[in-house]
Amino acid sequence: MLAVVHAECSAVKQFVAVLREEQASLLHNDTERLMDYAGRKSEIVLTLKGLGIRRNATLAAQGLEPEDRKSTRLNSSHGYI
């Protein structure tokens, strides 16, 4: 499980690095590289999706279920409404 979490963190860092490179290219009017960035971001997103599936499968094998973050957010703010 820890290996999956580390891989997810690494993929997110890669995604942020690509976003920063893309932003720098836009600031310098280097539009030729934009398609390259789109392809790299798509690959990273697919990697993250696969890692999320692996994480959920690992949790299920341990008898645990991943939290539904949306309902957790709603429930945590319910006391303030």
SVG drawing of the C-alpha trace seen along z (x, -y; Angstrom):
<svg xmlns="http://www.w3.org/2000/svg" viewBox="-28 -36 38 45">
<polyline fill="none" stroke="black" stroke-width="0.4" points="0.0,0.0 2.8,-2.4 4.4,-1.8 1.2,-2.9 1.0,-6.0 4.6,-6.9 3.9,-6.3 0.8,-8.6 2.8,-11.3 5.5,-11.0 2.9,-11.2 1.3,-14.3 4.7,-16.0 5.3,-15.2 2.0,-16.6 2.7,-19.9 6.1,-20.1 4.5,-19.8 2.0,-22.5 4.8,-24.8 6.7,-24.1 3.5,-24.7 2.9,-28.0 6.5,-29.1 6.0,-28.2 2.8,-30.2 4.5,-33.2 7.2,-33.1 4.8,-32.5 6.3,-29.0 3.0,-27.5 4.7,-24.8 5.2,-22.7 1.6,-22.9 0.5,-19.6 3.5,-17.9 2.3,-19.1 -1.2,-17.9 0.1,-14.4 2.3,-14.3 -0.5,-15.4 -2.9,-12.8 -0.3,-10.0 0.1,-11.1 -3.7,-11.3 -4.0,-7.7 -1.2,-6.6 -2.9,-8.2 -6.2,-6.5 -4.5,-3.1 -2.8,-3.8 -6.1,-4.8 -7.7,-1.5 -4.7,0.4 -5.1,-1.5 -8.8,-0.7 -8.2,2.9 -5.5,3.1 -7.9,1.6 -10.7,4.0 -8.4,7.0 -7.8,5.8 -11.5,5.6 -11.5,1.8 -13.4,-0.6 -12.1,-3.9 -13.8,-6.9 -16.2,-8.9 -14.6,-12.3 -17.7,-14.2 -19.9,-12.8 -17.2,-13.3 -16.9,-17.0 -20.7,-17.3 -21.0,-15.6 -18.1,-17.6 -19.8,-20.9 -23.3,-19.8 -22.8,-21.0 -22.2,-24.5 -25.3,-24.8"/>
</svg>
